[in-house]
Amino acid sequence: MQNSVQRPDITEREEFAATLAALGPQAPTILPGWDAADLLEHLLLREGGAHLLVGERLPGPLGRRAAESRAARREVPWAEQVARFRQGPGRLSPVGRLDALTGQAELLIHHEDLRRAQPGWEPRRLSREREDDAWRALGLMAPVSMRVRADVTLVSPRGGRRFGSRRAAGSLRVHGEPLELLLWVSGRDDVARVRLHGDGAARRALQDGRRGL
């Protein structure tokens, strides 16, 4: 998948839906054990089926009905599932409000989970609006997704964000575009194109710590 310039009037959801439609349900993702169908199911349940995840854990008929409903959702034709995702969670949905607050963080990350599992992928050149989304998402996610005993400074063309640790063993600087840094703080080391600079103690702390939600 080649690098492309983003049109500012195309939303992340619309482009993500186009990628899903083009690649199909069996396309791989970078998430272990998940293909595109699993990823889309996760997104649709998140936006309008969280009760099924809870229901499946219940004993007896309630649990069975929830499991049957979830199985029926998986049998819906791919194009219809993608169309449902493209429509979004609705104006009053708490998920929609959360995505607006976090700068579409989950959509940005999961879109790359799919894109970067394909042969020949290259980083996207995001529109100004989506660069803003990724930078805002980074500021919100990094404090809760990084558990590292090091002072970490994330550096992008937008500037820098420093995140301290009470028991820091060293300091670390991570350089990259906002989306690449967002992928890095979420633990996508294999595909995040970043540059790390830090002392040995900080690098060891990075290996011993964790990132991701």
N, C-alpha and C positions, 0 to 999 in steps of 0.2 A: 504494500500500500504506500503510494508515494506521498511526499510532502505536498500539501495544497494550501493555498491562501483561503482563509475563511471569509465568506461574505458576512458583513455585520448584521444583516437582517435575517440570517438563518440561525435559529436557536440551537443550543447543544442537544436538546431532546430531538429536534427534527433531524439533525445530522446523525445522531445515534440511531434513530429509527431507520434511516436510510442505510446505514452500515449493517444493521441487523437484517434488513430485507435483502440486501445484496449478498451477504455471506451465507445466510440460511441457518437452520437450527443446529446443524452438526458441526459448524465451524468451531475450532478450538478456542479456548481462552487461556490466559496465563494462570488462572485459578485451578489448583489441582483437582482433577475429577469433574470439572465443570466444562460443558460446551455452551454454545450460544443459547440453546434452549433452556439450560439450567439457569443461566444468567438472566434471561428475560423473565423466567418464572419468578426468580427472586425479586426482580424489580416490580413486577405486577402484583405480587403478594404484598410487597412493602407498601404499594400505593393503594391497594384496594382489597386485600385478602388476608390481612394479618390475623383475623379471627380464625382462619383455617389452620394456621400454624399452632395457635393455642388449642383449637378444637381437636386436632389430631392427637393431642396428649391426653385427652379425656377418655375415661373408660367407657365401655358399652356402646350403645347406639350413637351417641353424640360424636364419639371419636371416629366411628366407622363412617358416619355421614360426612364429616369433615374430610376424611381421607378420600372418599369417593368424589366429593366436590373438587378436591385438588387434582385428582386423576383426570376428571372430566375436563378441567381447564387445560391440561397438557395435551388433550386430544383436539383442541380447537385448531383449525388450520393456521399455519405460521403467519400468513398475511394478515389474518384477523387479530392474532396476538400482537403483531407489530403495530397494527392500526390502533389497537386499544392503548398501547404504550404511547404512541404518538399523541393521542388526545390528552394525556396527562391526568393527574389525580383530581382535578377539579379546583375551582376557586376557593372553596371553603375547607379543603382538605388540610389537616395538620401537616401532612407530608409536603404538600405544595408550599406551605408557609416556611417549613424547615429548609427546603431547598433554596427558597429565596433568601433566607437568612444566611445560609452557609455558602452562598455563591455556587450553587449547583454542584457541590463537592462530590456527592455520590455519583451523579451522572458523568462528570468529568473523569473520575477515576475508573468507573466500570466501562466507560467507552474505550478507554485505553487498555483495560484488561482484555477486551476483544480485539482491538486494532493491533496491539503489539504481539499477539500470538500468530499473526499472519505472516507469511513469507514476504520479505522485502519491505517491511514497514519502515516508515520514517516519521519523526515527530511532526505534528501539525504546526502550522503557523497560525495561531489563533487570532481572531479579531480582537480589537481593543477591548470590547465589552467582555469577551470571555477571558482575556488576560486579567481584567479587573476581577472577574469572578474567581479565577484561580488564586490570585493574590489574597483576596478576602478570605477564601476558604482556607488558605494556608495559615493565616493568622489565627483562625478559630480552631483548626484541627490540631496544629502542632502541639499546643500545650497539653492536650488530652491524649494524643496518640503516641507521644514520645516518652518512654520511661528509660532514660539514659543518664547515668551518673557522670555527666559532662556538661559544660556550658556549650550550647550549640547556637551558632549564628548562621542563619539562612540568608544567602546573598543572591539577589537577582538584579536585572536591569532596573527594577522598580525601587531598589534600595535593600536594606537589610532588616532582619528581625532576629533579636537575640532572645534565647530561652535559657535561663539559668537553672542550675541544679543545686540543691542545698548541700549535697555532699559531692561536689564535682571532683572528679579525679583528674580532669584536664579540660582542655578547650578544643573545639572543633568548628571549622568553617565549611559550609557546604554551598557550592556555587552552582547555579543553574537557572533556567527559565522558571517562572512561577508554576507551570504545570509539572515540570520535571521535579521540582522541590516537593510539590504536593504528592506526587507518586512516591518519592523517597520517604517522606514522613509517614506514609501509609504502609511502608514495608516492601514496596515493589523494587527492591534493589536490582533485580536482574534486568529491568527494562528502563529504570530511571536514568536519564543521561545527566549526571551531576559530577562535579569534581570535589573531592574531599581533601581538606588540609587540616592536619592536627597532629598533636604529639602522640607518642606511643600509648600513654595512659588513657587518653581520650578514645583512641581506636579500640583499645581493649574494652573500655567501658561500653562502647558502641556494640561490640560483639556480645557482651554479657547482658545488655539491656534488650528492650523490645520496642518495636514501633508498630502501629496499626491499632485498630479498634476491635 
